[in-house]
C-alpha cells in the first residue's frame, strides 16, 4: 500500500486516467478481473506514451521556430550591414564630386567690368575717407549739392581702393584730384604703390605726381624722346585696369573714353611684365644728366 499523498507509478496514473467513471462504483468501474483490466491499463499506457511522444515533437518544433527566427534576425542584420556598406561606398565615391561642386559654387566669379566716359559728376567723399578720420556723413546729410549716385568715376575709384597689397600705375597724364587722393589713401593704408609716368606731363600745372612724391610714393619717369603713353593699373597683381582714359579731369568729364576692369591672370601677367621692364629701364641710377664727351684718339 502507498501512503496517502505519495506519487503513484506512471502506469497506474495512466490507467486511472483512461478508465471511465461508473455510477455507484467509482472510477474503477465493475470488477471484471485482471484480464479485463489489462487492456484498459495497456490502453492507458499507450495513450500516455502517445501523449508523451506527441509532446516531444511540439518542443522540437518550438526550438526549430526559435532557430528560424534567429536565422531571420541574423539575415536582416546582415542585409542592414550590407546596405550600410553600399551606401557608405557610394557616399565616398560621390564626396569628391560634391566637394568640387561646393567649391565652385563658393568661388567668386572673375571680375569683368567696362566703364565709359564722360562720367557724371558725383560726390565721392564717402569713398575717400582716410584712416583715423571720423565716419563720413550719410549721403542724405552731405552738405555738397552733387548727386550721391554711382558713376563711372566712382566705380573706378572702388576698383582702385580694393587694393590690399600692391598697386602699379603706368600713366601718361595724372591730374584728377579724386584719383590722386585715392592713391595717397592706399599708401597711407600700407599698400605698396609704384608709379611710372611721362616726364613732360608730370611737370604740368595740376599734376598729381608732385603730391604723390611728397607723400612718399615711388615715382619713375622716362628720359628719352618718345612718350610714356601707357594707361593701365594693376591691383594686387590680380586685377587689370586699362583703356583709353587719361587720369585727368578733362578726360573724365568731357572726353569719350573707355576703361576695362578684368580679373584675368594671363593678361595681368603680361601687363605686369611690361611694368617691371619699364620700371627697371627708368631706374634713376641709369639717368645720364651730364653725358661725357668722347675723347679723341
Secondary structure, DSSP 8 states (H G I E B T S, - for coil): ---TT----HHHHHHHHHS--BTTTBSS-S---HHHHHHHHHHHHHHHHHHHHHHHHHHHHHHHHHHHHHHHHHHHHHHHHHHHHHHHHHHHHHHHHHHHHHHHHHS----EEEEEES---B--TTT---TTS-----GGG--S-SB-S--HHHHHHHHHHT-SSEEEEEES-B--HHHHHHHHHHHHTT-EEEEEE-TTGGGSTT-SHHHHHHTT-EEEE--SSS----EEEEETTTEEEEES--BSHHHHHHS-EEEEEE--HHHHHHHHHHHHHHHHHT-GGG--SS-------
